[in-house]
């Protein structure tokens, strides 16, 4: 069995832009999305059942909670092998007042580094609290941001999805890029928020430029979600990291 947990990148956001006259097709658009996302490609390669737990603009705490929920029902699942792939998104969506499932609204931090490390630590702790049984292999990936999860080294994929797509390492100390998240980060800093944000903007702008120039990301909208080929490259990378010798 394959379980994929994530946000809009895992969900297959913006793939409908690639379907002509999508606004008139309805179910066909959804079928195109499901057929082309990396979870389905893993399912096909592994000849396995597949459970996709993903929604657009979800945060990492929500994803970690989905793993907790999954862990509670694992004894009921009759599978010899279960591959779980959690693809984390940008840090600090949990602070966004306008979004869903926000867990840390109102918290205050002394610096961006403090904010990133504290929120990441909470995600690490929640993921590691799940003592998955021996049938499970957990892999944790990242969409387009740098790694801020040192305690997850045993599970963390070395390259982010975006790094796989552009075939190079990206190290700009970039942990969030969304305008809503940037605004939430500003509001969560105790002082000098404007100066702190200015310090990290070069890394954010560089990451946005990489997304905007990637042929494996959809350029018809500003979210720059992966194309079908981008999903295939992520699936292939994950397959290269799975322990399938006993399958």
N, C-alpha and C positions, 0 to 999 in steps of 0.2 A: 504494500500500500504506500502511496505517496500523499503527503499532506503539505500544502503550500500555504504559508501565512504571510500577509503583507498588506501594502496599501495599493494605490492605483497602478503602480508598475506591475505588481503581481496580478492585479485584477484585469489588466489589459486596457488601461485607459487610452483613449484617443484612437484605438484601432478602427473605430467606426469611420474616421476621416478617410480611410483607405477604401471604403466601400462606396461605389458610385450610387447616387440617389439614396443615401442611407436613411434619410428622414422618412422615406416612404416604405422601407422594407421591414422594419420591426424585428421579428424573430430571426430573419436571415443575418442581420447585423450581429445579434447576440451569438449566433452560431459561428460566424466568422471570428469573433473575439475569442470564444472558448476554444476553437480549433487551433488558434495561433499563439496562445500564451504558453509560457515555458512549462507551466505545470502539466498541461496536456501533452506537451512534447516529452516530458519525463515519463508520464504515464505510458505513452506509446513505446518508448525505448525500453522500459522496464517491464512492459506487459502487466501493468498493475492497476488496481483500483486507485482512484484519485479523489481527494477531498480538498477543495480550495476554500480557504478562509481569508477573504480579502475584501476590502472596501476602499474607495477613494478617500484620500486625506485622513486616513487613520494614523494615529501616533504609535510610537514604539511601546508605550505602556499597554495600550490596547492589544498590540500583537503579543506581548508577553503574557497578558491575561488569557489570550486564546490558547497559548501553550499550556497554561495551568488548567484550563477547562478541558483540553484534549487529554491531558495526563489523567484526569479524574475518570475518564471513560475508557482508557486503554485496556483495563482488564476485561472489558466487554467485547473487544475487537479480536476476531479470530484470524490473525495474520501471523505468518512466520517472520516477516521482516517489515518494518515500518520506517520509511524515510521521511523525516520532517525537515522542511526548509523554511526558515524564517528570514525574510529579506527586510531588514530594518530600513527606515527612512531617516530624514534629517532629525537631528536632536532638537528638542524644545517645542515640538508641536503641542506637547502637553500643556504649554503655557497659553495657548491661543484661546482667548475668551470666546471667539466667534465660532470655534469648531466644536465637534462632538467629543465626548469622553475625555474631558480635560481634567487632569489629576493634580497639577501643581500650581494652579492659578492662585496668585497672591503670595507665592514664595518669593523671597528676596535673596540676591546673590551679590557678592562683592566684586566679581569680575566675570567676564565671559568664560575664562578658563574654569573658574569655580562653578559656574552654571553648567557648563558642558560636563565636567567631571562628576558633579553631584547627580545630575539627571541620568547620566550614563550608568552610574553606579547603581541607581535604583532599578534600571532595566536589567543590568547584569544580575543583581540579586534575585529578581523575580524569575528570570529565565533559569538560573542555576538552582532555584528552589525546587524545580521540577526534576525529580529523580526518575527519569524515564527508564522503563524496564529494558532488559537486555536485547529485546527485538528491535529496539529503536536506534537509529542513527540521526543525530541532530546536527544540521549544518545551519550556521547563521551567516547571512550575507548582508551587504549594504547596497543601496541603490546607487547613489552618486556622491556620498560624503566620506570623509576620512574616518579611520577607525579610532574610536574613543572608548573601546571596551577591552582593556588588557586582561581582565579575568575570564574572557570568553575565548582565549587563544586556542583551546582544544577544539572548539567548534567553529571558530570564525574562518570563513573563506578568505584567503590572503588578498585577493583582488576584489574591488567593488564591481558591481554590474557595469558602471560606466567605464571603469578601467579595462574591463574585458572588451567592451565595444571599441574603445580607441586603441587598445593594445599598448598601453603604457601606464606607468604609475603616476598618480596625481597626488602631490603632497603640498597642499596650500594651507594646512590647518583650517580646512573648510568643513564645518559641521552643520551648517544650515544655509539655505539660499532663498527661501520663500519670503516675500514681502510681509505677509502676515506674521510669520515666525520672527522675522527681524524686529518688527514693531513690538511683539510680545517680549522679546529679549530685552529691548530698551526699557520697557516698563518694569522688568523684573530685576534690573540692576539698581543697587543702592545709590550710586552716584556716578558722575562722569559718563553717563550712558552714551551720549552723542560721540564723545571722543573714543570710547571703547568700540563702538560700531564702525567708526571710520578706520580703525586699525585693522579690522577683519574684512572690510569691503574689497580690497584687492583680490583676496583669495576667493571671495564669493563671485566677483565679476569674472575671474578667470574660469571658475567652474561653469558659470553660465555660458561663457564663450565656447568652452569645450562641448557642452550640450548642443549649442546652436550650430556647431560645425561638424557634428557627427552624422554620418550617413545612415547610422543605425537607430537614429532617433527621429521621430515624426516632427517635421518642421512646420506643419500647418497650424499649430497652436503653441502657446507659450510654455506649456508644461513639458514639452519635449519627451514624451513617453517613448519607449522602445518600439521599433517596427517589428513585424513578424520575424525578420532576419535577426533583429536584436534579441528577441526572445529565444530564438534558436541558439544563438551564441551563448547566452546565459545558461540554457539547458545543457549544452555540451560541456560547458565549464563545470557545472555542478556534477554531471555524470563522471567527469574525470576525477572528482574528489570523493565519490561514494565508494564505500566498501561493499562490493557486490560479489566477491569471490565465493561467498557461501550461498548465493541466491540460486 
